[in-house]
Amino acid sequence: MKRRRFIKSTLVSGILLTLIPEIVLSRNNKLTYEELIGKGDPTLYGDGYLIRKEVYEAFQSMQADAKKSGIDIRVVSSYRNYDHQKRIWERKYKQNISNGLAPEQSIKKIIEYSTIPGTSRHHWGTDIDIVDGNFMDTPNLLSATNFEKGQPFYDLGVWLTEHSKKFDFYIVYTNEESRKGFKYEPWHFSYRPLSCEYLQQYRELDILKILKNEAFLGTDHFSEKFMNTYISENILDINPELLL
């Protein structure tokens, strides 16, 4: 009887795993509140960069495949914790204020390219900024113009468009004219199997309350209207393939 019950239980479990993988995925990839806002202590992998194990393994495969075409994919930015993002934010905020911008103007300028601390996709260990290592001496490394035809990273951009999805990496901020939020970033890619799930978890948080409690420079100018717009345009107006 025990053996039959074991076999039956095993068969049922196998069927459930086949029919509802989304449930298993959600359970296995549930992040803590701290990890979602960059204050956790995730296990990360990489040589000169830090990403989650599954992302690291996929990236290594993509990097090896690109080398066959003479492209040396290099990660120039990966996991960033909350404190790192806060330093970036406050440095830019102070600089803008010293240049005569009002607080609201400073915030608007910063979020053209930089995220508010606690809201960055780089907090999750799933996103990377990449360039072609054959041209590391290129001025203004992370500039969209470097990916235009005739420029150093043009071949990289073409290769990524054709091959990155095979490895589950998707561009985040596309050049769609109708898209709002952050500017076009042809260097920023996300590992879809994990980041889609993490974004869903992130959307359950009360972001405005979290940021108000953190009280870094500029948070006293974050209204409910501003935050709703920021979430709609900067967090959610991304490549639709990265939305569940």
C-alpha positions in Angstrom: 0.0 0.0 0.0 2.8 2.4 0.9 4.6 1.7 -2.3 1.4 2.3 -4.4 0.7 5.6 -2.5 4.3 6.7 -3.2 4.0 6.0 -6.9 0.6 7.7 -7.1 2.0 10.7 -5.2 5.0 10.9 -7.5 2.9 10.7 -10.6 0.6 13.5 -9.4 3.5 15.7 -8.5 5.0 15.1 -12.0 1.8 16.1 -13.7 1.5 19.2 -11.6 5.0 20.3 -12.4 4.2 19.8 -16.1 0.9 21.6 -16.1 1.5 24.6 -13.8 5.2 25.5 -13.9 4.3 29.1 -13.2 3.3 28.1 -9.6 6.6 26.4 -9.0 8.5 29.3 -10.5 6.8 31.8 -8.3 7.4 29.7 -5.2 11.1 29.1 -6.0 11.9 32.6 -7.0 10.1 34.6 -4.3 12.4 37.5 -3.2 12.4 39.1 0.2 11.3 42.7 0.5 14.9 43.7 1.1 16.1 42.0 -2.1 13.5 43.7 -4.2 14.7 47.2 -3.1 18.4 46.4 -3.1 18.9 45.9 0.6 19.2 42.1 0.7 22.2 39.9 0.5 21.7 37.7 -2.5 24.2 35.0 -3.6 25.8 36.4 -6.8 28.3 35.2 -9.4 30.6 36.8 -11.9 34.2 37.9 -12.6 34.3 41.7 -12.3 30.5 41.8 -12.2 27.7 40.3 -10.0 24.5 38.6 -11.2 22.4 35.6 -10.0 23.7 32.1 -10.8 21.0 31.4 -13.5 21.7 34.7 -15.2 25.5 34.1 -15.0 25.3 30.8 -16.7 23.1 32.1 -19.5 25.4 35.1 -19.9 28.5 32.9 -20.2 26.7 31.0 -23.0 25.8 34.2 -24.8 29.3 35.6 -24.4 30.9 32.4 -25.8 28.5 32.4 -28.8 29.2 36.1 -29.5 33.0 35.4 -29.6 32.4 33.2 -32.6 31.4 36.4 -34.4 34.4 38.4 -33.1 32.3 40.2 -30.5 33.6 40.4 -27.0 30.6 41.1 -24.8 31.7 42.8 -21.5 29.6 43.7 -18.5 30.2 47.2 -17.3 27.4 47.3 -14.8 25.4 44.6 -13.1 24.1 44.2 -9.6 23.8 47.5 -7.7 22.6 47.6 -4.1 20.5 50.3 -2.6 23.4 52.3 -1.1 25.2 52.3 -4.5 22.1 53.6 -6.2 21.6 56.2 -3.5 25.1 57.5 -3.9 24.5 57.9 -7.7 21.2 59.7 -7.0 22.4 62.1 -4.4 25.6 63.0 -6.3 23.5 63.9 -9.4 20.9 65.7 -7.2 23.5 67.9 -5.5 25.2 68.7 -8.8 21.9 69.7 -10.4 20.9 71.9 -7.4 24.4 73.6 -7.4 23.8 74.3 -11.1 20.7 76.2 -10.3 18.0 73.7 -10.9 14.9 73.5 -8.6 14.4 70.2 -6.8 11.6 69.1 -9.1 13.8 70.0 -12.2 16.7 68.1 -10.7 14.6 65.0 -10.2 13.2 65.2 -13.7 16.7 65.4 -15.2 18.0 62.5 -13.1 15.3 60.1 -14.1 16.0 60.5 -17.8 18.6 57.8 -17.3 19.0 57.0 -13.6 16.6 55.3 -11.3 15.4 56.3 -7.9 17.2 54.3 -5.1 15.0 51.3 -4.3 13.5 51.2 -7.7 16.3 50.0 -9.9 16.1 46.7 -11.9 19.8 46.4 -11.1 18.8 45.6 -7.5 17.6 42.2 -8.6 20.8 40.7 -10.1 19.1 40.0 -13.4 20.1 43.1 -15.4 23.4 43.9 -17.1 24.8 46.8 -19.1 27.0 45.5 -21.8 29.5 46.8 -24.5 32.0 45.3 -26.9 35.3 44.7 -25.1 37.2 45.3 -28.3 36.4 49.0 -28.0 36.7 49.7 -24.3 38.5 53.0 -24.9 35.4 54.4 -26.6 34.5 57.9 -25.1 31.2 58.1 -23.3 31.0 54.3 -23.2 27.2 54.0 -22.5 25.9 56.3 -25.1 23.2 55.3 -27.7 25.2 57.0 -30.4 27.9 54.3 -30.0 25.5 51.8 -31.3 24.6 53.6 -34.5 25.9 52.5 -37.9 29.6 53.1 -38.3 30.2 53.4 -34.6 32.1 51.0 -32.3 29.2 49.0 -30.9 27.0 48.8 -34.0 28.0 45.2 -34.7 27.3 44.3 -31.0 23.8 45.8 -31.3 23.1 43.9 -34.5 24.3 40.7 -32.9 22.2 41.2 -29.8 19.1 41.9 -31.9 19.5 38.6 -33.7 20.7 36.4 -30.9 20.2 37.6 -27.4 16.7 36.2 -27.0 18.1 32.7 -27.6 19.8 33.1 -24.2 16.7 34.8 -22.6 18.3 38.3 -22.5 15.9 41.1 -23.6 16.6 44.8 -24.1 14.7 46.8 -21.4 14.4 50.3 -22.7 13.7 50.2 -26.4 13.8 53.0 -29.0 10.0 52.9 -29.6 8.9 56.4 -30.2 5.7 56.0 -28.2 7.6 54.7 -25.1 7.9 57.0 -22.1 10.2 56.9 -19.1 13.9 56.3 -19.3 15.7 57.1 -22.5 16.7 54.4 -25.1 19.4 52.2 -23.7 20.7 49.7 -26.3 23.2 48.4 -23.7 20.8 47.4 -21.0 19.6 43.8 -21.1 17.5 41.7 -18.6 17.3 38.0 -18.0 13.6 37.5 -18.7 12.9 34.2 -16.8 13.7 35.8 -13.5 13.1 39.6 -14.0 9.5 39.1 -15.1 8.7 37.3 -11.9 10.6 39.8 -9.8 8.8 42.8 -11.4 5.5 41.2 -10.5 6.6 40.9 -6.9 7.9 44.4 -6.9 4.5 45.8 -8.1 2.9 44.6 -4.9 5.0 47.0 -2.8 3.9 50.5 -1.6 6.8 52.3 -3.4 5.9 55.8 -2.3 5.7 54.8 1.4 9.0 53.0 1.1 10.8 55.9 -0.4 9.4 58.4 2.0 10.7 56.3 4.9 14.1 56.2 3.4 14.3 60.0 3.3 17.2 60.5 0.9 17.7 63.8 -1.0 14.6 64.8 -2.9 12.1 62.4 -1.4 10.2 65.3 0.2 9.3 66.3 -3.4 7.8 62.9 -4.2 4.1 63.3 -4.4 1.6 60.5 -5.0 1.0 61.9 -8.5 4.7 62.0 -9.3 5.2 58.4 -8.0 2.2 57.0 -10.0 3.6 58.6 -13.1 7.1 57.3 -12.4 5.8 53.8 -11.9 3.7 53.9 -15.0 6.4 55.4 -17.3 9.8 54.5 -15.8 9.2 51.1 -14.2 6.4 49.7 -16.4 6.8 51.4 -19.8 9.5 49.0 -20.9 9.9 46.3 -23.6 6.5 44.6 -23.4 8.3 41.2 -23.7 9.5 41.8 -20.1 6.0 42.1 -18.8 4.0 39.0 -17.7 
